[in-house]
Amino acid sequence: MDQRGRKTLPGYAEFRLAVECCRRSFAAGGDGAAFEPIDGIDWERFLRLVRFHRVEGFAWDSLFSAEVGIPAAAGASLRAASSHIAAQSLLARAECGRLFDRFNEAGIPLLFLKGVTLGSLAYRHPALKSAVDIDLLIDPLDLQKAAHLLRESGYRLETPRSSTKDDALSTWHRRSKESAWADDSTPLQVDLHTRVADNPRLIADIDVHSPRQSVEVASGLTLPTLGPDELFAYLAVHGAASVWYRLKWASDFAALLSVKDGEEIHRLYTRSQALGAGRAAAQALLLADWLFATLAGNAALRGDLLRDRANRLLLKRALAMISREPSEPTERALGTLPMHWTPFLFHDRWDYRLSEIAGQAGRLLNRLGF
């Protein structure tokens, strides 16, 4: 057991080291304390973990800032990965600026979700945050105009693959929140969102017209993203949708809160309930607290959340997903099952649960090409 009473499992030391590296990369900064002894770390396992969880940049930054001696081969691997992440981050910023200008010229409102805007809000060195997608949120009524603009900008429709017809894309977006677009000239992918959650009854009032904030992501480049309240609720729902199987998502959420006090976090949680995030926000807060002590300044809120049995079950499932041997859920038998049943716990309302059944069926039809 560790100092907080958590069971230690094979690979646990490597996982906790990865968590600590993320924490030291937050905008609030690390506390300057020395790392716990790392003599027993399996560095091959650690490298697999940070690669899968997409936190190699944070690992490099934290370990080498603290002048922690690690094996030369592991250090070289982290250094190379960090250089690649920084180069891709630079590319992403430039592409975001290009797309922002083009959408503005076309009169299409948009917001950037996660990615470079979140990195600039949450981390000391945003360029070390891994980002393989550019997530754009638009109005559903602008879908065809946005699709045309992306094609003119060099992108092709990657998902769905079945057709480029306007009606097929519209049908896809009625069932799924996003489509994926690729450009052979860049490793980046654009995810075009017409809503922020697959279930239209989850955070239903958050859209491209919601309150926004402007974030400077590079000198002379400012991009719009969701306002603080809406961003909190969105990140909670986004992580919950995949049961938090990647540490990067939990780190992003906790990093955003690292500069906020307990009273403000409580206010954000209360606001998320009005926005319709339900227990997804509770799961996000409890997981961030377990990993990063996010609720250290608000024991009362932690206690309130843990009194709900469904919240405890959601926390247990998220912990199991995020700390297991790294692999994509689709690589395991029934590996995606938690993504199908946990959303039914987010709300107790019958209309929400009926919508979840219909939504999962519709997304299955999308994957099957119907």
ABEGO torsion letter per residue (X at the ends): XBAAGBBBBBGAAAAAAAAAAAAAABAAEBAGBBBBBAAABBAAAAAAAAAAAGAAAAAAAAAAAAGBBBBAAAAAAAAAAAAAAAAAAAAAAAAAAAAAAAAAAAGBBBBBBEEAAAAAAABABAAABBBABBBBBBBAAAAAAAAAAAAAAGBBBAOBAABABAAAAAAAAAABABBBBBBAABABBBBBBABABABAABGAABBAABBBBBBBABBGBBBBBBBAAAAAAAAAAAAAAAGGABAAAAAAAAAAAAABBAAAAAAAAAAAAAAGAEAAAAAAAAAAAAAAGAAAABAAAAAAAAABAAAAAAAAAAAAAAABBBBBAAABBGAAAAAAAAAAAABABAAAAAAAAAAAAAAAAAAAGX
